[in-house]
Amino acid sequence: MAQVKEGDTVLVHYTGILDDGTVFDSSRNREPLRFTIGSGQIISGFEEALIGMSAGESKKVKILAENAYGLPRQDMIAVIEKKELPSHVVPQIGQRMEITQPDGQAFAVTVVAMTETTITLDANHPLAGKDLNFDITLVEVA
């Protein structure tokens, strides 16, 4: 039976769980995830966990933050004046927003703090700094 190696396209079912038991994502109720090993589409620790697996095999793995979404970066946090927001936007802590830079590039941020006049936005991935646990089943090696 073929074992997964670099360059293979795979179909995988997974459930992602934080250390506190919170499920943050799962493919179990939808189509399996399809991607090519080494293409950079998936976090590196997830790809590495699949190397050597065979179709039908399951495993549980813990991926440290460094091999998942990385550690939070301070340079990805910005404080802006509330008056810079469009008048129809009423920010709330925890809210996800899309910000468009002057060059037209858009990216997602999370509102992490507010004062009367400022809002603090965090552009780090919401799972940055978190170790991730996955229950993985390799469905197919294409």
N, CA, C and O atoms as a GROMACS GRO file, in nm:
protein
  568
    1MET      N    1   0.085  -0.118   0.000
    1MET     CA    2   0.000   0.000   0.000
    1MET      C    3   0.090   0.124   0.000
    1MET      O    4   0.189   0.130   0.073
    2ALA      N    5   0.054   0.222  -0.082
    2ALA     CA    6   0.136   0.343  -0.096
    2ALA      C    7   0.137   0.424   0.032
    2ALA      O    8   0.035   0.442   0.098
    3GLN      N    9   0.256   0.473   0.066
    3GLN     CA   10   0.270   0.563   0.180
    3GLN      C   11   0.289   0.705   0.129
    3GLN      O   12   0.351   0.727   0.025
    4VAL      N   13   0.236   0.800   0.203
    4VAL     CA   14   0.242   0.940   0.163
    4VAL      C   15   0.386   0.989   0.160
    4VAL      O   16   0.466   0.963   0.250
    5LYS      N   17   0.417   1.061   0.052
    5LYS     CA   18   0.549   1.123   0.037
    5LYS      C   19   0.532   1.261  -0.024
    5LYS      O   20   0.424   1.296  -0.074
    6GLU      N   21   0.636   1.339  -0.021
    6GLU     CA   22   0.637   1.473  -0.080
    6GLU      C   23   0.586   1.467  -0.224
    6GLU      O   24   0.628   1.380  -0.301
    7GLY      N   25   0.496   1.559  -0.260
    7GLY     CA   26   0.442   1.566  -0.395
    7GLY      C   27   0.313   1.490  -0.416
    7GLY      O   28   0.246   1.508  -0.518
    8ASP      N   29   0.276   1.402  -0.321
    8ASP     CA   30   0.150   1.328  -0.333
    8ASP      C   31   0.031   1.419  -0.306
    8ASP      O   32   0.039   1.510  -0.223
    9THR      N   33  -0.078   1.394  -0.376
    9THR     CA   34  -0.205   1.460  -0.345
    9THR      C   35  -0.282   1.365  -0.254
    9THR      O   36  -0.293   1.246  -0.282
   10VAL      N   37  -0.334   1.420  -0.145
   10VAL     CA   38  -0.402   1.337  -0.044
   10VAL      C   39  -0.542   1.390  -0.017
   10VAL      O   40  -0.571   1.508  -0.036
   11LEU      N   41  -0.628   1.299   0.030
   11LEU     CA   42  -0.760   1.335   0.082
   11LEU      C   43  -0.758   1.295   0.228
   11LEU      O   44  -0.724   1.181   0.262
   12VAL      N   45  -0.793   1.389   0.314
   12VAL     CA   46  -0.780   1.369   0.458
   12VAL      C   47  -0.906   1.417   0.530
   12VAL      O   48  -0.961   1.522   0.499
   13HIS      N   49  -0.949   1.338   0.627
   13HIS     CA   50  -1.050   1.385   0.722
   13HIS      C   51  -0.975   1.417   0.850
   13HIS      O   52  -0.880   1.348   0.888
   14TYR      N   53  -1.018   1.523   0.917
   14TYR     CA   54  -0.950   1.566   1.039
   14TYR      C   55  -1.047   1.634   1.134
   14TYR      O   56  -1.152   1.684   1.095
   15THR      N   57  -1.007   1.635   1.259
   15THR     CA   58  -1.070   1.720   1.359
   15THR      C   59  -0.957   1.789   1.432
   15THR      O   60  -0.864   1.724   1.480
   16GLY      N   61  -0.964   1.922   1.441
   16GLY     CA   62  -0.864   2.002   1.511
   16GLY      C   63  -0.916   2.041   1.648
   16GLY      O   64  -1.027   2.092   1.660
   17ILE      N   65  -0.835   2.017   1.751
   17ILE     CA   66  -0.878   2.039   1.889
   17ILE      C   67  -0.770   2.118   1.963
   17ILE      O   68  -0.652   2.086   1.954
   18LEU      N   69  -0.812   2.220   2.036
   18LEU     CA   70  -0.718   2.296   2.120
   18LEU      C   71  -0.691   2.217   2.248
   18LEU      O   72  -0.763   2.122   2.279
   19ASP      N   73  -0.587   2.256   2.321
   19ASP     CA   74  -0.551   2.186   2.444
   19ASP      C   75  -0.663   2.185   2.548
   19ASP      O   76  -0.669   2.095   2.631
   20ASP      N   77  -0.753   2.285   2.543
   20ASP     CA   78  -0.864   2.289   2.639
   20ASP      C   79  -0.984   2.204   2.595
   20ASP      O   80  -1.087   2.203   2.662
   21GLY      N   81  -0.969   2.132   2.482
   21GLY     CA   82  -1.076   2.045   2.434
   21GLY      C   83  -1.168   2.109   2.332
   21GLY      O   84  -1.254   2.041   2.277
   22THR      N   85  -1.151   2.237   2.304
   22THR     CA   86  -1.234   2.307   2.206
   22THR      C   87  -1.203   2.259   2.065
   22THR      O   88  -1.087   2.260   2.023
   23VAL      N   89  -1.306   2.216   1.991
   23VAL     CA   90  -1.289   2.179   1.851
   23VAL      C   91  -1.292   2.308   1.769
   23VAL      O   92  -1.391   2.381   1.772
   24PHE      N   93  -1.183   2.336   1.695
   24PHE     CA   94  -1.178   2.460   1.617
   24PHE      C   95  -1.207   2.438   1.470
   24PHE      O   96  -1.236   2.533   1.398
   25ASP      N   97  -1.200   2.313   1.424
   25ASP     CA   98  -1.234   2.285   1.284
   25ASP      C   99  -1.244   2.134   1.267
   25ASP      O  100  -1.181   2.058   1.339
   26SER      N  101  -1.325   2.092   1.170
   26SER     CA  102  -1.338   1.951   1.139
   26SER      C  103  -1.392   1.936   0.998
   26SER      O  104  -1.474   2.015   0.952
   27SER      N  105  -1.344   1.832   0.930
   27SER     CA  106  -1.395   1.800   0.796
   27SER      C  107  -1.492   1.684   0.802
   27SER      O  108  -1.543   1.641   0.698
   28ARG      N  109  -1.519   1.632   0.918
   28ARG     CA  110  -1.598   1.507   0.932
   28ARG      C  111  -1.738   1.517   0.874
   28ARG      O  112  -1.793   1.416   0.830
   29ASN      N  113  -1.798   1.635   0.871
   29ASN     CA  114  -1.934   1.650   0.817
   29ASN      C  115  -1.936   1.714   0.678
   29ASN      O  116  -2.038   1.768   0.635
   30ARG      N  117  -1.823   1.707   0.609
   30ARG     CA  118  -1.816   1.759   0.473
   30ARG      C  119  -1.716   1.675   0.394
   30ARG      O  120  -1.668   1.572   0.442
   31GLU      N  121  -1.686   1.719   0.274
   31GLU     CA  122  -1.589   1.646   0.191
   31GLU      C  123  -1.451   1.649   0.257
   31GLU      O  124  -1.417   1.745   0.326
   32PRO      N  125  -1.372   1.543   0.236
   32PRO     CA  126  -1.236   1.545   0.292
   32PRO      C  127  -1.153   1.658   0.229
   32PRO      O  128  -1.180   1.702   0.118
   33LEU      N  129  -1.055   1.701   0.303
   33LEU     CA  130  -0.962   1.804   0.256
   33LEU      C  131  -0.869   1.742   0.153
   33LEU      O  132  -0.813   1.634   0.176
   34ARG      N  133  -0.852   1.809   0.039
   34ARG     CA  134  -0.761   1.762  -0.066
   34ARG      C  135  -0.650   1.864  -0.084
   34ARG      O  136  -0.676   1.983  -0.100
   35PHE      N  137  -0.526   1.817  -0.079
   35PHE     CA  138  -0.412   1.905  -0.103
   35PHE      C  139  -0.290   1.822  -0.142
   35PHE      O  140  -0.290   1.700  -0.128
   36THR      N  141  -0.187   1.890  -0.190
   36THR     CA  142  -0.063   1.825  -0.230
   36THR      C  143   0.044   1.850  -0.124
   36THR      O  144   0.068   1.964  -0.085
   37ILE      N  145   0.106   1.743  -0.079
   37ILE     CA  146   0.212   1.752   0.023
   37ILE      C  147   0.328   1.834  -0.033
   37ILE      O  148   0.380   1.805  -0.141
   38GLY      N  149   0.368   1.935   0.041
   38GLY     CA  150   0.480   2.020   0.002
   38GLY      C  151   0.440   2.144  -0.075
   38GLY      O  152   0.526   2.223  -0.114
   39SER      N  153   0.310   2.162  -0.099
   39SER     CA  154   0.265   2.276  -0.179
   39SER      C  155   0.251   2.404  -0.097
   39SER      O  156   0.235   2.512  -0.153
   40GLY      N  157   0.258   2.392   0.036
   40GLY     CA  158   0.244   2.510   0.121
   40GLY      C  159   0.099   2.551   0.146
   40GLY      O  160   0.075   2.658   0.201
   41GLN      N  161   0.003   2.468   0.105
   41GLN     CA  162  -0.138   2.500   0.124
   41GLN      C  163  -0.183   2.480   0.268
   41GLN      O  164  -0.280   2.541   0.313
   42ILE      N  165  -0.112   2.395   0.340
   42ILE     CA  166  -0.150   2.351   0.475
   42ILE      C  167  -0.034   2.379   0.569
   42ILE      O  168   0.081   2.383   0.526
   43ILE      N  169  -0.063   2.397   0.699
   43ILE     CA  170   0.044   2.421   0.795
   43ILE      C  171   0.145   2.305   0.791
   43ILE      O  172   0.108   2.189   0.773
   44SER      N  173   0.272   2.339   0.807
   44SER     CA  174   0.378   2.240   0.787
   44SER      C  175   0.367   2.120   0.880
   44SER      O  176   0.393   2.008   0.838
   45GLY      N  177   0.329   2.141   1.004
   45GLY     CA  178   0.318   2.030   1.098
   45GLY      C  179   0.213   1.928   1.057
   45GLY      O  180   0.229   1.809   1.082
   46PHE      N  181   0.107   1.974   0.994
   46PHE     CA  182   0.000   1.884   0.947
   46PHE      C  183   0.053   1.799   0.832
   46PHE      O  184   0.031   1.678   0.829
   47GLU      N  185   0.123   1.862   0.738
   47GLU     CA  186   0.182   1.788   0.626
   47GLU      C  187   0.280   1.684   0.677
   47GLU      O  188   0.277   1.569   0.633
   48GLU      N  189   0.367   1.723   0.770
   48GLU     CA  190   0.468   1.632   0.823
   48GLU      C  191   0.404   1.511   0.890
   48GLU      O  192   0.457   1.400   0.883
   49ALA      N  193   0.290   1.531   0.955
   49ALA     CA  194   0.221   1.421   1.023
   49ALA      C  195   0.171   1.316   0.925
   49ALA      O  196   0.155   1.200   0.961
   50LEU      N  197   0.146   1.356   0.801
   50LEU     CA  198   0.092   1.263   0.701
   50LEU      C  199   0.200   1.179   0.632
   50LEU      O  200   0.171   1.071   0.580
   51ILE      N  201   0.324   1.227   0.632
   51ILE     CA  202   0.433   1.156   0.565
   51ILE      C  203   0.443   1.015   0.624
   51ILE      O  204   0.452   0.998   0.745
   52GLY      N  205   0.442   0.914   0.535
   52GLY     CA  206   0.454   0.775   0.577
   52GLY      C  207   0.322   0.706   0.608
   52GLY      O  208   0.319   0.584   0.626
   53MET      N  209   0.212   0.782   0.614
   53MET     CA  210   0.082   0.719   0.639
   53MET      C  211   0.031   0.650   0.513
   53MET      O  212   0.070   0.684   0.402
   54SER      N  213  -0.057   0.552   0.532
   54SER     CA  214  -0.121   0.480   0.422
   54SER      C  215  -0.271   0.506   0.427
   54SER      O  216  -0.326   0.537   0.532
   55ALA      N  217  -0.338   0.493   0.312
   55ALA     CA  218  -0.483   0.513   0.304
   55ALA      C  219  -0.553   0.426   0.407
   55ALA      O  220  -0.521   0.308   0.423
   56GLY      N  221  -0.650   0.486   0.477
   56GLY     CA  222  -0.726   0.416   0.580
   56GLY      C  223  -0.665   0.429   0.720
   56GLY      O  224  -0.730   0.396   0.819
   57GLU      N  225  -0.542   0.474   0.728
   57GLU     CA  226  -0.474   0.488   0.857
   57GLU      C  227  -0.520   0.615   0.928
   57GLU      O  228  -0.548   0.717   0.866
   58SER      N  229  -0.528   0.606   1.061
   58SER     CA  230  -0.564   0.722   1.144
   58SER      C  231  -0.456   0.743   1.247
   58SER      O  232  -0.385   0.650   1.286
   59LYS      N  233  -0.443   0.868   1.292
   59LYS     CA  234  -0.350   0.898   1.400
   59LYS      C  235  -0.390   1.028   1.467
   59LYS      O  236  -0.463   1.109   1.410
   60LYS      N  237  -0.340   1.045   1.588
   60LYS     CA  238  -0.357   1.169   1.663
   60LYS      C  239  -0.219   1.232   1.674
   60LYS      O  240  -0.121   1.166   1.708
   61VAL      N  241  -0.213   1.363   1.645
   61VAL     CA  242  -0.086   1.435   1.653
   61VAL      C  243  -0.105   1.569   1.723
   61VAL      O  244  -0.212   1.629   1.717
   62LYS      N  245   0.001   1.612   1.788
   62LYS     CA  246   0.004   1.746   1.848
   62LYS      C  247   0.104   1.826   1.766
   62LYS      O  248   0.218   1.785   1.748
   63ILE      N  249   0.060   1.942   1.718
   63ILE     CA  250   0.147   2.029   1.639
   63ILE      C  251   0.171   2.154   1.722
   63ILE      O  252   0.078   2.228   1.754
   64LEU      N  253   0.297   2.177   1.755
   64LEU     CA  254   0.334   2.295   1.834
   64LEU      C  255   0.309   2.421   1.752
   64LEU      O  256   0.315   2.419   1.629
   65ALA      N  257   0.283   2.530   1.820
   65ALA     CA  258   0.250   2.657   1.756
   65ALA      C  259   0.350   2.696   1.648
   65ALA      O  260   0.312   2.749   1.544
   66GLU      N  261   0.478   2.670   1.672
   66GLU     CA  262   0.582   2.708   1.576
   66GLU      C  263   0.563   2.639   1.441
   66GLU      O  264   0.603   2.693   1.337
   67ASN      N  265   0.503   2.519   1.441
   67ASN     CA  266   0.480   2.443   1.318
   67ASN      C  267   0.336   2.452   1.271
   67ASN      O  268   0.296   2.382   1.178
   68ALA      N  269   0.259   2.538   1.335
   68ALA     CA  270   0.119   2.558   1.299
   68ALA      C  271   0.106   2.700   1.243
   68ALA      O  272   0.150   2.726   1.130
   69TYR      N  273   0.047   2.791   1.319
   69TYR     CA  274   0.029   2.929   1.273
   69TYR      C  275   0.132   3.025   1.331
   69TYR      O  276   0.118   3.146   1.319
   70GLY      N  277   0.235   2.969   1.393
   70GLY     CA  278   0.343   3.051   1.445
   70GLY      C  279   0.308   3.117   1.577
   70GLY      O  280   0.197   3.103   1.629
   71LEU      N  281   0.405   3.190   1.628
   71LEU     CA  282   0.386   3.265   1.752
   71LEU      C  283   0.330   3.402   1.718
   71LEU      O  284   0.359   3.455   1.610
   72PRO      N  285   0.250   3.460   1.807
   72PRO     CA  286   0.197   3.595   1.778
   72PRO      C  287   0.312   3.694   1.760
   72PRO      O  288   0.412   3.690   1.832
   73ARG      N  289   0.295   3.783   1.664
   73ARG     CA  290   0.395   3.887   1.637
   73ARG      C  291   0.341   4.022   1.679
   73ARG      O  292   0.230   4.060   1.642
   74GLN      N  293   0.419   4.094   1.755
   74GLN     CA  294   0.379   4.227   1.803
   74GLN      C  295   0.360   4.325   1.688
   74GLN      O  296   0.276   4.415   1.696
   75ASP      N  297   0.437   4.307   1.580
   75ASP     CA  298   0.426   4.399   1.466
   75ASP      C  299   0.296   4.379   1.388
   75ASP      O  300   0.269   4.453   1.293
   76MET      N  301   0.217   4.280   1.426
   76MET     CA  302   0.088   4.255   1.362
   76MET      C  303  -0.027   4.317   1.441
   76MET      O  304  -0.144   4.295   1.410
   77ILE      N  305   0.007   4.394   1.545
   77ILE     CA  306  -0.093   4.460   1.628
   77ILE      C  307  -0.080   4.610   1.608
   77ILE      O  308   0.030   4.666   1.613
   78ALA      N  309  -0.193   4.676   1.585
   78ALA     CA  310  -0.191   4.820   1.560
   78ALA      C  311  -0.302   4.889   1.638
   78ALA      O  312  -0.410   4.834   1.657
   79VAL      N  313  -0.272   5.009   1.683
   79VAL     CA  314  -0.372   5.093   1.750
   79VAL      C  315  -0.406   5.205   1.652
   79VAL      O  316  -0.318   5.276   1.604
   80ILE      N  317  -0.536   5.220   1.624
   80ILE     CA  318  -0.579   5.326   1.533
   80ILE      C  319  -0.684   5.411   1.603
   80ILE      O  320  -0.745   5.370   1.702
   81GLU      N  321  -0.705   5.529   1.550
   81GLU     CA  322  -0.809   5.617   1.600
   81GLU      C  323  -0.944   5.566   1.551
   81GLU      O  324  -0.958   5.528   1.435
   82LYS      N  325  -1.044   5.565   1.639
   82LYS     CA  326  -1.178   5.520   1.600
   82LYS      C  327  -1.232   5.603   1.483
   82LYS      O  328  -1.306   5.552   1.399
   83LYS      N  329  -1.194   5.731   1.479
   83LYS     CA  330  -1.245   5.817   1.373
   83LYS      C  331  -1.196   5.774   1.234
   83LYS      O  332  -1.250   5.820   1.134
   84GLU      N  333  -1.095   5.686   1.228
   84GLU     CA  334  -1.046   5.635   1.099
   84GLU      C  335  -1.139   5.528   1.042
   84GLU      O  336  -1.131   5.496   0.924
   85LEU      N  337  -1.227   5.472   1.126
   85LEU     CA  338  -1.321   5.370   1.079
   85LEU      C  339  -1.438   5.435   1.007
   85LEU      O  340  -1.474   5.548   1.037
   86PRO      N  341  -1.497   5.363   0.912
   86PRO     CA  342  -1.619   5.416   0.848
   86PRO      C  343  -1.726   5.439   0.955
   86PRO      O  344  -1.733   5.365   1.053
   87SER      N  345  -1.808   5.539   0.937
   87SER     CA  346  -1.906   5.578   1.039
   87SER      C  347  -2.007   5.467   1.071
   87SER      O  348  -2.060   5.464   1.182
   88HIS      N  349  -2.033   5.377   0.977
   88HIS     CA  350  -2.131   5.270   1.000
   88HIS      C  351  -2.073   5.152   1.079
   88HIS      O  352  -2.147   5.063   1.121
   89VAL      N  353  -1.942   5.151   1.100
   89VAL     CA  354  -1.878   5.040   1.172
   89VAL      C  355  -1.880   5.069   1.322
   89VAL      O  356  -1.832   5.172   1.368
   90VAL      N  357  -1.936   4.974   1.398
   90VAL     CA  358  -1.942   4.984   1.543
   90VAL      C  359  -1.862   4.865   1.598
   90VAL      O  360  -1.917   4.756   1.614
   91PRO      N  361  -1.733   4.885   1.626
   91PRO     CA  362  -1.648   4.773   1.666
   91PRO      C  363  -1.683   4.719   1.805
   91PRO      O  364  -1.730   4.791   1.893
   92GLN      N  365  -1.659   4.588   1.820
   92GLN     CA  366  -1.677   4.521   1.948
   92GLN      C  367  -1.557   4.430   1.970
   92GLN      O  368  -1.505   4.373   1.874
   93ILE      N  369  -1.513   4.416   2.093
   93ILE     CA  370  -1.399   4.330   2.124
   93ILE      C  371  -1.432   4.188   2.081
   93ILE      O  372  -1.540   4.137   2.109
   94GLY      N  373  -1.337   4.125   2.011
   94GLY     CA  374  -1.354   3.990   1.959
   94GLY      C  375  -1.405   3.985   1.816
   94GLY      O  376  -1.400   3.881   1.752
   95GLN      N  377  -1.454   4.098   1.767
   95GLN     CA  378  -1.507   4.106   1.631
   95GLN      C  379  -1.395   4.089   1.528
   95GLN      O  380  -1.286   4.144   1.544
   96ARG      N  381  -1.424   4.012   1.421
   96ARG     CA  382  -1.332   3.999   1.308
   96ARG      C  383  -1.375   4.101   1.204
   96ARG      O  384  -1.493   4.116   1.174
   97MET      N  385  -1.276   4.171   1.148
   97MET     CA  386  -1.302   4.273   1.046
   97MET      C  387  -1.206   4.254   0.930
   97MET      O  388  -1.098   4.197   0.947
   98GLU      N  389  -1.244   4.303   0.814
   98GLU     CA  390  -1.152   4.306   0.701
   98GLU      C  391  -1.108   4.449   0.680
   98GLU      O  392  -1.189   4.540   0.668
   99ILE      N  393  -0.978   4.467   0.675
   99ILE     CA  394  -0.918   4.599   0.657
   99ILE      C  395  -0.852   4.603   0.519
   99ILE      O  396  -0.786   4.508   0.478
  100THR      N  397  -0.871   4.712   0.448
  100THR     CA  398  -0.806   4.730   0.318
  100THR      C  399  -0.701   4.840   0.331
  100THR      O  400  -0.730   4.952   0.372
  101GLN      N  401  -0.578   4.803   0.295
  101GLN     CA  402  -0.467   4.899   0.300
  101GLN      C  403  -0.474   4.993   0.181
  101GLN      O  404  -0.545   4.965   0.084
  102PRO      N  405  -0.400   5.105   0.186
  102PRO     CA  406  -0.400   5.199   0.074
  102PRO      C  407  -0.361   5.135  -0.059
  102PRO      O  408  -0.404   5.181  -0.165
  103ASP      N  409  -0.278   5.028  -0.055
  103ASP     CA  410  -0.237   4.961  -0.179
  103ASP      C  411  -0.343   4.864  -0.231
  103ASP      O  412  -0.322   4.797  -0.332
  104GLY      N  413  -0.457   4.855  -0.160
  104GLY     CA  414  -0.566   4.769  -0.204
  104GLY      C  415  -0.565   4.630  -0.143
  104GLY      O  416  -0.661   4.554  -0.159
  105GLN      N  417  -0.457   4.594  -0.073
  105GLN     CA  418  -0.449   4.462  -0.013
  105GLN      C  419  -0.541   4.454   0.109
  105GLN      O  420  -0.540   4.542   0.196
  106ALA      N  421  -0.622   4.348   0.115
  106ALA     CA  422  -0.715   4.330   0.227
  106ALA      C  423  -0.664   4.218   0.317
  106ALA      O  424  -0.603   4.122   0.271
  107PHE      N  425  -0.690   4.232   0.447
  107PHE     CA  426  -0.653   4.127   0.541
  107PHE      C  427  -0.747   4.132   0.661
  107PHE      O  428  -0.808   4.235   0.689
  108ALA      N  429  -0.756   4.019   0.729
  108ALA     CA  430  -0.847   4.008   0.843
  108ALA      C  431  -0.776   4.048   0.972
  108ALA      O  432  -0.658   4.019   0.991
  109VAL      N  433  -0.851   4.115   1.059
  109VAL     CA  434  -0.799   4.155   1.190
  109VAL      C  435  -0.907   4.124   1.295
  109VAL      O  436  -1.024   4.106   1.263
  110THR      N  437  -0.863   4.118   1.419
  110THR     CA  438  -0.954   4.100   1.531
  110THR      C  439  -0.944   4.221   1.622
  110THR      O  440  -0.834   4.267   1.652
  111VAL      N  441  -1.058   4.273   1.666
  111VAL     CA  442  -1.060   4.384   1.761
  111VAL      C  443  -1.024   4.324   1.898
  111VAL      O  444  -1.097   4.238   1.950
  112VAL      N  445  -0.912   4.370   1.958
  112VAL     CA  446  -0.869   4.312   2.085
  112VAL      C  447  -0.880   4.408   2.203
  112VAL      O  448  -0.878   4.364   2.318
  113ALA      N  449  -0.892   4.537   2.177
  113ALA     CA  450  -0.906   4.635   2.286
  113ALA      C  451  -0.962   4.765   2.229
  113ALA      O  452  -0.948   4.794   2.110
  114MET      N  453  -1.026   4.843   2.318
  114MET     CA  454  -1.079   4.974   2.276
  114MET      C  455  -1.072   5.070   2.393
  114MET      O  456  -1.080   5.032   2.510
  115THR      N  457  -1.055   5.197   2.358
  115THR     CA  458  -1.071   5.306   2.454
  115THR      C  459  -1.179   5.397   2.396
  115THR      O  460  -1.242   5.363   2.296
  116GLU      N  461  -1.200   5.511   2.458
  116GLU     CA  462  -1.298   5.607   2.404
  116GLU      C  463  -1.261   5.653   2.263
  116GLU      O  464  -1.348   5.680   2.181
  117THR      N  465  -1.129   5.661   2.235
  117THR     CA  466  -1.086   5.719   2.108
  117THR      C  467  -1.008   5.624   2.017
  117THR      O  468  -0.988   5.653   1.899
  118THR      N  469  -0.963   5.510   2.071
  118THR     CA  470  -0.880   5.420   1.990
  118THR      C  471  -0.936   5.278   1.987
  118THR      O  472  -1.018   5.238   2.070
  119ILE      N  473  -0.888   5.204   1.889
  119ILE     CA  474  -0.921   5.063   1.875
  119ILE      C  475  -0.791   4.988   1.845
  119ILE      O  476  -0.710   5.033   1.764
  120THR      N  477  -0.771   4.875   1.912
  120THR     CA  478  -0.651   4.794   1.890
  120THR      C  479  -0.690   4.674   1.805
  120THR      O  480  -0.780   4.598   1.839
  121LEU      N  481  -0.619   4.658   1.692
  121LEU     CA  482  -0.646   4.553   1.595
  121LEU      C  483  -0.530   4.455   1.590
  121LEU      O  484  -0.414   4.495   1.588
  122ASP      N  485  -0.562   4.327   1.587
  122ASP     CA  486  -0.460   4.222   1.583
  122ASP      C  487  -0.476   4.145   1.452
  122ASP      O  488  -0.580   4.084   1.427
  123ALA      N  489  -0.372   4.148   1.369
  123ALA     CA  490  -0.375   4.079   1.239
  123ALA      C  491  -0.312   3.941   1.246
  123ALA      O  492  -0.302   3.873   1.144
  124ASN      N  493  -0.268   3.896   1.366
  124ASN     CA  494  -0.218   3.760   1.380
  124ASN      C  495  -0.332   3.662   1.351
  124ASN      O  496  -0.449   3.694   1.374
  125HIS      N  497  -0.300   3.544   1.301
  125HIS     CA  498  -0.402   3.440   1.282
  125HIS      C  499  -0.463   3.409   1.418
  125HIS      O  500  -0.391   3.405   1.518
  126PRO      N  501  -0.594   3.387   1.426
  126PRO     CA  502  -0.658   3.359   1.555
  126PRO      C  503  -0.598   3.239   1.630
  126PRO      O  504  -0.610   3.230   1.752
  127LEU      N  505  -0.533   3.147   1.558
  127LEU     CA  506  -0.471   3.031   1.623
  127LEU      C  507  -0.321   3.048   1.646
  127LEU      O  508  -0.254   2.955   1.689
  128ALA      N  509  -0.267   3.167   1.616
  128ALA     CA  510  -0.125   3.193   1.642
  128ALA      C  511  -0.097   3.176   1.791
  128ALA      O  512  -0.173   3.223   1.876
  129GLY      N  513   0.014   3.109   1.821
  129GLY     CA  514   0.054   3.089   1.959
  129GLY      C  515  -0.011   2.970   2.026
  129GLY      O  516   0.015   2.943   2.144
  130LYS      N  517  -0.094   2.898   1.954
  130LYS     CA  518  -0.164   2.783   2.013
  130LYS      C  519  -0.109   2.653   1.956
  130LYS      O  520  -0.086   2.640   1.835
  131ASP      N  521  -0.089   2.556   2.046
  131ASP     CA  522  -0.058   2.420   2.002
  131ASP      C  523  -0.188   2.358   1.956
  131ASP      O  524  -0.293   2.378   2.017
  132LEU      N  525  -0.182   2.282   1.847
  132LEU     CA  526  -0.302   2.224   1.787
  132LEU      C  527  -0.294   2.071   1.791
  132LEU      O  528  -0.191   2.012   1.761
  133ASN      N  529  -0.404   2.010   1.828
  133ASN     CA  530  -0.415   1.864   1.830
  133ASN      C  531  -0.507   1.823   1.715
  133ASN      O  532  -0.614   1.881   1.697
  134PHE      N  533  -0.465   1.723   1.640
  134PHE     CA  534  -0.545   1.676   1.528
  134PHE      C  535  -0.568   1.526   1.537
  134PHE      O  536  -0.478   1.449   1.570
  135ASP      N  537  -0.690   1.487   1.506
  135ASP     CA  538  -0.727   1.348   1.486
  135ASP      C  539  -0.741   1.337   1.334
  135ASP      O  540  -0.834   1.393   1.276
  136ILE      N  541  -0.648   1.265   1.271
  136ILE     CA  542  -0.636   1.261   1.124
  136ILE      C  543  -0.667   1.121   1.072
  136ILE      O  544  -0.622   1.022   1.129
  137THR      N  545  -0.743   1.114   0.964
  137THR     CA  546  -0.763   0.989   0.890
  137THR      C  547  -0.727   1.015   0.745
  137THR      O  548  -0.786   1.101   0.680
  138LEU      N  549  -0.631   0.939   0.694
  138LEU     CA  550  -0.593   0.951   0.554
  138LEU      C  551  -0.692   0.869   0.472
  138LEU      O  552  -0.695   0.746   0.481
  139VAL      N  553  -0.772   0.937   0.392
  139VAL     CA  554  -0.876   0.872   0.312
  139VAL      C  555  -0.817   0.811   0.186
  139VAL      O  556  -0.849   0.698   0.149
  140GLU      N  557  -0.729   0.889   0.119
  140GLU     CA  558  -0.678   0.843  -0.010
  140GLU      C  559  -0.546   0.913  -0.042
  140GLU      O  560  -0.525   1.029  -0.006
  141VAL      N  561  -0.458   0.839  -0.111
  141VAL     CA  562  -0.336   0.897  -0.168
  141VAL      C  563  -0.359   0.892  -0.318
  141VAL      O  564  -0.369   0.784  -0.377
  142ALA      N  565  -0.366   1.010  -0.380
  142ALA     CA  566  -0.398   1.013  -0.524
  142ALA      C  567  -0.270   1.017  -0.608
  142ALA      O  568  -0.277   1.020  -0.731
   0.00000   0.00000   0.00000
